[in-house]
Amino acid sequence: MKFAERISKLQPYLFVEISRKINEKRAAGIDVITFAIGDPDIPTPPHILNRLLEASRDPKNHRYPESEGLPEFRRAIAHWYQKRFGLTLDPDKEVLPLIGAKEGIGHMALCFIDPGDVALVPDPGYPVYSVGTMFAGGESYFMPLAEENGWLPDLEAIPPEVARKAKVMWLNYPNNPTSAVAPLDYFNKVVEFAKRYDIAVCHDGPYTEVAYDGYKPVSFLQAKGAMDVAIEFHSLSKTYNMTGWRVGMAVGNAQMINALMRVKSNLDSGIPQAIQIAGIEALTASQESIEEHNGIYQRRRDRLVAALRSIGLRVTPPQASLYVWTRVPEGYTSASFAGMLLEEKDIVVTPGSGYGAYGEGYIRLSLTLSDADLERGIKRLSGWRIPSPPKR
Ligand SMILES: Cc1ncc(COP(=O)(O)O)c(C=O)c1O
């Protein structure tokens, strides 16, 4: 067999590798506590599940869905964006339901990237932006995210010849893995930059609803002129604890939505209708569960930040997202510190280097483990003196 070159270029998907390690330890009878994966432990709210159950019994929903989604679901998405961000979207032209944001992100690359084309991709970043670019035959130009810039790409540092070549820019705030948030003013500058160089902006915003201390993240589409150049990916995964149901959306510029719809409709057949109906329930019913869940994550954040500080790590509490992003002690790399935590404490964290070269020196801890597991993890860290780093 002769596989395509892209297969040999693929690294094992970060979380597949982490899951393998966890399973190996657990199979050996070891009690592993994992802070690795951003997958809410809290179940989908009951009113959403009830609607799903009811819809799943209706034979109408047993057949192929339409790729562009139910008109009622597109309207529910537009209605939610209006209520949450004050944005008016045309549900027929500016909204597209997705089988999770990840599906749309992967397919989006095919809309813009021909072999040899350039995508501007944040580093560290969610791996699908660069993998999608590679699948389409393009090159990623990595925009470093640095602590001193608030983990925002420095637009002025992008060489003009790269910017002229670039067809698309990926951004993600609240950010995975750094948990940084972006002010609207920064998004305004991105729109100006995108217009100057004729670049399409794909903003990935699945964490806008997971925020703390009363902070409300903005939508990229609230930036001045954003609808001319951008779409935003969003998801029901983290907002309503629906990761397993696979449902998300893209909204924004009509031409970009249309291109994504054309690619998608040739490759998949849309979201199962019963899940779209559950999505309508999620977006249009009471939003109380969001506050309630954010309260739970905020308490976990505070417990975890205090525990990490107590062992000498320098941590900034996140304002949003499901992650705590922290520097590893002097002398360690991301991987050596994560490896040592696993060996010594049976605690799994994600090495920042798994998100790109500029994630080196950091680890990411997720807040999506049960309170009981969190407390057991904290207990394991309490009073721990981090061993001296291995000599290099
Ligand atoms: C930044 C980012 N984008 C997209 C996704 C995928 O979301 P979905 O479950 O909607 O595919 C994730 C999931 O962890 C993410 O962290």
The ligand as an ORCA input file, in Angstrom:
! r2SCAN-3c Opt
* xyz 0 1
  C     -10.068     25.823     20.756
  C     -10.987     24.705     20.448
  N     -11.668     24.733     19.304
  C     -12.529     23.749     18.982
  C     -12.733     22.678     19.824
  C     -13.663     21.578     19.397
  O     -14.965     21.790     19.781
  P     -16.113     20.815     19.346
  O     -16.355     19.879     20.470
  O     -17.270     21.701     19.070
  O     -15.676     20.091     18.106
  C     -12.045     22.601     21.029
  C     -12.219     21.451     21.911
  O     -11.536     21.199     22.860
  C     -11.143     23.651     21.352
  O     -10.447     23.637     22.482
*
